[in-house]
Amino acid sequence: MGTTVERSAPRTVVAHGNALDDWLAERRRLGQDGRDEVWDGVYHVVPHAHSSHGRLAYRLGIALAGRAAERGLSPMGEFNLGTGDRDYRVPDMGWTSTPLEEATLYVPSVEVVVEFESPGDETWAKVPFYFERAAGEVWVITPQTRSVQVLTGPDSAAAASGLLGVSTDEIAAALGWR
């Protein structure tokens, strides 16, 4: 069963020179770089999400904890998805069956990736990367429209998650939207 996949255009800002290096160093010093990403060696400055994203992720994790545990999946908050410091993204949350040591900095793949979309962010540009890293599903949740999309491939969506056994309506209900 196919569903239309909606996309927003990413924005790119390019800067060069010592001023950029100084600014990035200051972000690092202040701890403002926690969500920044590197895409094929290109640094992407990612602002922290609206505080509602954290509350929604928390609600979702609690609501699906039992289903996930039954399927051998453990939840993860924000994490570095990729194989090294030259190419990784930071999803809002995910579920994995792989036991991860606490010291794991880069997670190579997970079963489910969750992105809470913000206006003008790069959520849709990250979707192909997640599937290239063998994610089974990518959930794009858009708080502004209270919509939930379960992607099963870069250009295909489903009405339910096969991995967690939950429909998009049930996901929306877990977020308090229905």
N, C-alpha and C positions, 0 to 999 in steps of 0.2 A: 504494500500500500504506500503510495507516495503522497507527500505533502509539500507545499510550496515552502521554500527556504528563503527568508527575508535577509537582506544584508544592508549594512551601512558602510559608507566609504571611510577608510582610515585616513588620518591626517599625518603628514610627515613634516618635521621641522629639522633643518640642517644648519649646524653652526660649526665653526672651525677655530683652531688656534688655542693659544694659552688661556684665553678667557673661558673657553669651553672646558678645558682641563681643570681650571681652578673652580669653576662652578660645579662640575661633577665631584671633585674632591670635597667641596663644602657640603654637597648633598650626602656624600658618604659619611663625613664627619658628624653630621646632624642626624644620621639614621633615616634620611628621607628616600633612600635608594632601594628599600626593601622589596618593592614590586617592579623595579626596573628589569628589563629583559635584554637579551642579545639575540638578534636574528641574523644568522649567517655572518657573524662578526660585526654587525651594525648595532650600536647601543640604542635602545629605545627607553626614553624616560616615561615612566608610567606613574601618574599621580595615584595616591591612595583613593580607593573608591568611597562613595558615599557611605556613611555609617550604617545605612539600612542594609547594605550588602552583607555585612557581618552578621547582623541579626537574622537575615533571611537564611544565610548559610547555616547558622546555628540551629534554627528551626528545622531546616531540611535534614540536617544530620541527625537530630534527635528523632524526628518523625520516621526516618528510614533506618534507624539503627538496628531494629529487629530483623527487618527484611535483609539488610546487608549482611548481618552476622549469619543468618540462615544460609546465605549463599557464599560464605567464606570471604566476605569483602570487609575491609577496614576503611573507615573514613580518614581523609586527610584535609587539613585546612590549606591555605596557600602554600605552594611548594614549587620548586624548580623542576619543570618537566623538560628533560633533554639529557644529553650525554656528557656535557662539559660546559665550560665557561664561555665558549664561542658560539653556542646555539642552544638557547633554552627560552621557555615561556613560563609565566607564573599564573596558572589558573586559580580561580577563587576557591575551588575545592575539588575533591575527587574521591574515588573508591578504588582500592587495590586489593588483589589477592596475594601479592608478593610481600613476604615478610621483609620489612625494611629496618635496618639498624638505625638507631637514633642519629648516628653520624652521617647518614646518607644526605649529601648535598644535592645531587642531581638524580632524579628518579627517571629511569629510561622510558617507562610506560606505565599506564594504569588502565583499568577496565573502563572506568567512567570519569570523564572530565566535566566539570561544571564551570561555566562562565556566566556571571551576572553582567549583562550588557548595560553600559552607560551611553548616553548620547555622544556620538562622535568618537567612541573608543575603537580599539583595533580587534575586538572580539572576532568578527567574521574573517579577518585576515589571518587569525591564529588557527582556525578550524582545520585547514589542510595539514598544518604542522602536527596537530594532535593525531590525526589519522595516519600520517606518515610514521608516527611513533607507536603505532599499533593500538591506539585507544579503541575500545570496542564501541563506545558511544560518547558523544559530546552533547551535553545539555546546554542550550542557550536560553537563559532566563532573563526576560526583559521587564524589570519592575515598573517602568513607566507605562507599559501597556498591559501589565500583568499577564504576559504570555510566556508559555513554556514550549520549547521545541526540543525533541529528542532526535538528534542526528545519528544515523547509523552509517553514514559515509559523508564525504565532503559535500555532496549535492543531494542527499536523500534523508528523509525524515520519517518517523513513525509516530503512531498515536500513543505508544507505550514503550517503556524500557524493558527489553527482554532480559537484561542483566539483573535488574532489581525487581522486576515483576510489578511495575507500577505505571499507571497511565499518566498522561500529561495533566488530566483533570485532577488526579490524586496528588500529583506534585504541587499543582496550584493550590489545592486545599491544604496541603501540609504547610504551605507558605502563608496561609490565612487569607487567600484570595477568593475562596468559594465557600 
